[in-house]
Amino acid sequence: MKYFIMKTIKYTFLFIFVSLSLISCSDDDNSSNEQIDTPLAFRQELNVSYGTNSDQVFDLYLPANRTINTKVMILVHGGGWTSGDKADMNPLKDLMLQDLPNIAIVNINYRLADENNPPYPMQIEDITTVVNLLKTNQSDYVISSDIGFLGTSAGAHLSMLWSYAFDTENDVKMVASIVGPTNFTDPAYLNNQNPVLQELIDVFGIDTSINFLEEVSPYHQVTASAPPTALFYGGQDPLIPTSQGVDMEARLTSLGVTHQFTLYPDAGHGWVGLELLDTWTKLKAFTQTHLE
């Protein structure tokens, strides 16, 4: 299987957000037995392991003065389910540290798919493991069980799918998708003549039954109890048909789910300039409303 398109996705998103990366953060020597009734210092832990695979690690950023009410944002990188790294999300992480300093951040890696390891349910299971580990260490980290998701491309798909179908304890308070696939039963996918696009779809393996495609599609898994959702899409995206965002917005509307939808008509699988500024302005406000 060819994976050149996955590298394209990875570098597109790195380019999108690198111009907004403004700050960096240093490690903190905060001890885990520090008293909760004293102000807590900023705490950073890199490459925290949550499994035996080298890709099962995450970076943790805990804000100063946090309490048991401090919410958590989980960042999920893109890369067509077969490539990418949490480092691709560092510019977004830096923006959050600057503009949303009261939210804890977990920037995750997950096992990447290949010919012998399909992405589903493997990557969903990794997200579940991360969420459970955060709960297990809640007292040590001094955080709430309330979480949000922010994903790009394949990471946005995983973020929506987990939030809609696997959040059994209703911990997710918001989810944001930047050019995330939503519906694999979309005729724009099933009847496409684009070999590059088809390669992306083929990652999910030989099971192309409607039942399976619906099972892995956020569009078919979302319910009226879904968390508030922010959607961002490009009208000229060669990988994500416009219908993926438009139909998802219509579905959320019909279910009465709180949401925000932004389509940049001339943008592709990523954007810069005023459109980029607009994306972050809206993401920041959406997060402050539903998670902070």
C-alpha positions as CSV (number, residue, x, y, z in Angstrom):
1,M,0.0,0.0,0.0
2,K,1.3,3.5,-0.8
3,Y,1.3,6.1,1.9
4,F,2.6,9.2,0.1
5,I,-0.7,11.0,0.6
6,M,-0.4,10.5,4.4
7,K,2.9,12.5,4.4
8,T,1.1,15.3,2.4
9,I,-1.6,15.5,5.1
10,K,1.0,15.6,7.9
11,Y,3.0,18.5,6.4
12,T,-0.1,20.4,5.4
13,F,-1.2,20.7,9.0
14,L,2.3,21.4,10.2
15,F,2.4,24.3,7.7
16,I,-1.1,25.5,8.7
17,F,-0.3,26.0,12.4
18,V,3.4,26.7,12.5
19,S,2.8,30.4,11.8
20,L,0.7,30.7,14.9
21,S,3.2,29.0,17.2
22,L,4.3,31.7,19.6
23,I,5.6,30.3,22.8
24,S,7.3,27.3,24.4
25,C,7.1,25.9,27.9
26,S,9.6,24.5,30.3
27,D,9.5,21.5,32.5
28,D,8.4,21.8,36.1
29,D,9.8,19.9,39.1
30,N,6.5,19.8,40.8
31,S,6.2,16.8,43.1
32,S,3.2,14.5,42.9
33,N,2.6,14.7,46.6
34,E,2.2,18.5,46.6
35,Q,-0.7,19.7,48.7
36,I,-3.8,20.6,46.7
37,D,-4.6,23.5,49.0
38,T,-1.4,25.3,47.9
39,P,-1.1,26.9,44.5
40,L,0.2,24.3,42.0
41,A,2.9,25.1,39.5
42,F,2.9,24.3,35.8
43,R,3.7,20.7,35.2
44,Q,4.9,19.1,32.0
45,E,5.6,15.4,31.3
46,L,6.7,14.2,27.9
47,N,6.3,10.8,26.3
48,V,4.2,9.3,29.1
49,S,3.7,5.7,28.2
50,Y,0.2,4.1,28.2
51,G,1.0,0.8,26.5
52,T,3.7,-1.5,25.3
53,N,3.9,-0.1,21.7
54,S,6.4,2.8,21.1
55,D,3.6,4.8,19.6
56,Q,1.5,4.6,22.8
57,V,2.7,7.7,24.5
58,F,1.4,11.2,25.2
59,D,2.6,14.6,26.3
60,L,1.0,16.2,29.3
61,Y,0.7,19.9,30.2
62,L,-0.9,20.8,33.5
63,P,-1.6,24.4,34.1
64,A,-0.5,26.4,37.2
65,N,-3.2,26.9,39.9
66,R,-5.2,23.9,38.6
67,T,-7.9,22.3,40.7
68,I,-10.0,19.2,40.5
69,N,-12.3,21.3,38.2
70,T,-9.6,21.8,35.6
71,K,-10.8,20.5,32.2
72,V,-8.6,18.6,29.8
73,M,-8.2,19.0,26.0
74,I,-7.0,15.9,24.1
75,L,-5.2,16.7,20.8
76,V,-5.3,14.0,18.1
77,H,-3.0,14.3,15.1
78,G,-3.8,13.5,11.5
79,G,-1.9,11.5,8.9
80,G,-4.4,9.3,7.2
81,W,-4.4,6.8,10.1
82,T,-1.1,5.4,8.9
83,S,1.4,8.3,9.7
84,G,1.8,11.5,11.6
85,D,3.0,12.3,15.1
86,K,1.9,14.3,18.2
87,A,4.7,16.8,17.3
88,D,2.5,17.9,14.4
89,M,0.1,19.3,16.9
90,N,2.7,21.2,18.9
91,P,1.9,24.6,17.3
92,L,-1.7,24.1,18.3
93,K,-0.6,23.1,21.8
94,D,1.5,26.3,22.1
95,L,-1.5,28.4,21.1
96,M,-3.6,26.7,23.8
97,L,-0.9,27.2,26.4
98,Q,-0.9,30.9,25.5
99,D,-4.6,31.7,25.0
100,L,-6.3,29.0,27.1
101,P,-3.9,28.7,30.1
102,N,-6.5,27.2,32.4
103,I,-7.0,24.0,30.4
104,A,-4.8,20.9,30.8
105,I,-3.5,19.5,27.5
106,V,-2.9,15.9,26.5
107,N,-1.2,15.6,23.1
108,I,-1.4,11.9,22.1
109,N,0.3,9.5,19.7
110,Y,-1.6,6.3,18.8
111,R,-0.7,3.1,17.1
112,L,-0.5,3.6,13.3
113,A,-2.2,1.4,10.8
114,D,-0.5,-0.8,8.3
115,E,-1.3,-3.8,6.1
116,N,-1.5,-6.0,9.2
117,N,-3.0,-3.6,11.7
118,P,-6.2,-1.8,10.6
119,P,-7.0,1.5,12.3
120,Y,-10.3,0.3,13.7
121,P,-10.8,-0.5,16.4
122,M,-7.1,-0.3,17.3
123,Q,-6.9,3.5,17.4
124,I,-10.2,3.9,19.2
125,E,-8.9,1.5,21.8
126,D,-5.8,3.7,22.3
127,I,-8.0,6.7,23.0
128,T,-10.0,4.8,25.5
129,T,-6.8,3.7,27.3
130,V,-5.6,7.3,27.5
131,V,-8.9,8.5,28.9
132,N,-8.9,5.7,31.5
133,L,-5.3,6.5,32.5
134,L,-6.2,10.2,33.0
135,K,-9.0,9.1,35.3
136,T,-6.7,6.7,37.2
137,N,-4.2,9.5,37.8
138,Q,-6.8,12.2,38.4
139,S,-5.7,12.8,42.0
140,D,-2.1,13.1,41.0
141,Y,-2.7,15.3,38.0
142,V,-5.4,17.4,39.9
143,I,-7.8,17.5,36.9
144,S,-11.4,17.0,36.2
145,S,-12.9,14.0,34.3
146,D,-14.4,16.5,31.8
147,I,-12.5,16.4,28.5
148,G,-12.6,17.9,25.0
149,F,-11.1,16.7,21.7
150,L,-9.4,18.7,19.0
151,G,-8.4,16.7,16.0
152,T,-7.1,17.3,12.5
153,S,-8.0,15.1,9.4
154,A,-7.8,11.4,10.5
155,G,-7.4,12.6,14.1
156,A,-10.6,14.6,13.7
157,H,-12.4,11.5,12.5
158,L,-11.2,9.6,15.5
159,S,-12.1,12.4,17.9
160,M,-15.7,12.6,16.6
161,L,-16.1,8.8,16.5
162,W,-14.9,8.3,20.1
163,S,-17.0,11.2,21.4
164,Y,-20.2,10.0,19.7
165,A,-19.9,6.3,20.1
166,F,-17.5,5.4,22.8
167,D,-17.9,8.0,25.5
168,T,-20.0,5.8,27.8
169,E,-19.6,8.1,30.8
170,N,-20.4,11.3,29.0
171,D,-17.1,12.9,29.8
172,V,-16.7,14.7,26.5
173,K,-17.9,18.3,26.7
174,M,-16.9,19.4,23.2
175,V,-15.2,18.0,20.1
176,A,-13.6,20.0,17.2
177,S,-13.0,18.6,13.8
178,I,-10.6,20.3,11.3
179,V,-11.2,18.6,7.9
180,G,-12.1,15.3,9.5
181,P,-13.9,12.5,7.5
182,T,-17.4,12.0,8.8
183,N,-19.3,9.6,6.5
184,F,-17.7,6.6,4.6
185,T,-21.1,5.8,3.0
186,D,-21.1,9.2,1.2
187,P,-21.4,8.6,-2.5
188,A,-18.6,11.1,-3.0
189,Y,-16.4,8.4,-1.4
190,L,-18.1,5.2,-2.6
191,N,-18.3,6.3,-6.3
192,N,-15.1,8.3,-6.5
193,Q,-12.7,8.0,-9.4
194,N,-9.7,9.5,-7.5
195,P,-7.0,6.9,-6.9
196,V,-5.4,9.0,-4.2
197,L,-8.7,9.4,-2.4
198,Q,-9.4,5.7,-2.8
199,E,-6.1,4.8,-1.2
200,L,-7.2,6.8,1.9
201,I,-10.4,4.8,2.1
202,D,-8.7,1.5,1.5
203,V,-6.8,2.0,4.8
204,F,-9.8,0.6,6.6
205,G,-9.3,-2.8,5.0
206,I,-11.4,-5.2,3.0
207,D,-14.6,-4.9,4.9
208,T,-16.6,-2.5,2.8
209,S,-20.0,-3.6,4.0
210,I,-22.5,-0.8,4.7
211,N,-22.8,-1.9,8.3
212,F,-19.1,-1.6,8.8
213,L,-18.8,1.7,7.0
214,E,-21.6,3.1,9.2
215,E,-19.9,1.8,12.3
216,V,-16.8,3.8,11.6
217,S,-18.6,6.9,10.4
218,P,-19.3,9.7,13.0
219,Y,-22.2,10.8,10.8
220,H,-24.0,7.5,11.5
221,Q,-22.9,7.2,15.1
222,V,-23.9,10.7,16.4
223,T,-27.0,11.0,18.6
224,A,-29.0,13.8,20.1
225,S,-26.9,13.5,23.2
226,A,-23.6,14.2,21.4
227,P,-21.4,16.9,22.8
228,P,-21.1,20.4,21.2
229,T,-19.2,20.1,18.0
230,A,-17.1,22.5,15.9
231,L,-16.5,21.7,12.2
232,F,-14.0,23.4,9.8
233,Y,-13.8,22.4,6.2
234,G,-12.3,23.5,2.9
235,G,-14.4,23.8,-0.2
236,Q,-11.6,22.7,-2.5
237,D,-10.2,19.8,-0.3
238,P,-9.0,17.0,-2.6
239,L,-9.3,14.4,0.2
240,I,-12.4,15.4,2.1
241,P,-15.4,16.1,-0.1
242,T,-17.4,19.2,0.8
243,S,-20.3,16.9,1.5
244,Q,-18.5,15.5,4.5
245,G,-18.8,18.7,6.4
246,V,-22.1,20.0,4.9
247,D,-23.9,16.7,5.6
248,M,-22.5,16.4,9.1
249,E,-23.7,20.0,9.9
250,A,-27.2,19.0,8.6
251,R,-27.2,15.9,10.7
252,L,-26.2,17.8,13.9
253,T,-28.9,20.4,13.1
254,S,-31.6,17.7,12.7
255,L,-30.6,16.1,16.1
256,G,-30.5,19.4,17.9
257,V,-26.8,19.1,18.8
258,T,-25.1,22.4,19.6
259,H,-22.6,23.0,16.9
260,Q,-20.7,25.5,14.8
261,F,-19.9,24.9,11.1
262,T,-17.4,26.9,9.0
263,L,-16.7,26.2,5.3
264,Y,-13.9,28.1,3.6
265,P,-15.0,27.9,-0.1
266,D,-11.6,28.4,-1.6
267,A,-9.5,26.4,0.9
268,G,-8.1,22.9,0.4
269,H,-6.9,20.4,3.0
270,G,-5.7,23.3,5.1
271,W,-5.5,27.1,4.9
272,V,-3.5,30.2,5.9
273,G,-3.9,33.9,6.3
274,L,-7.3,35.4,7.4
275,E,-9.0,32.0,7.2
276,L,-6.4,30.6,9.6
277,L,-6.9,33.4,12.0
278,D,-10.7,32.9,11.8
279,T,-10.3,29.2,12.6
280,W,-8.3,29.9,15.8
281,T,-10.6,32.7,16.9
282,K,-13.6,30.5,16.6
283,L,-11.9,27.5,18.2
284,K,-10.7,29.6,21.1
285,A,-14.2,31.0,21.7
286,F,-15.9,27.6,21.3
287,T,-13.5,26.0,23.8
288,Q,-13.9,28.8,26.3
289,T,-17.7,28.4,26.1
290,H,-17.9,24.6,26.4
291,L,-14.7,23.4,28.2
292,E,-12.9,26.1,30.1
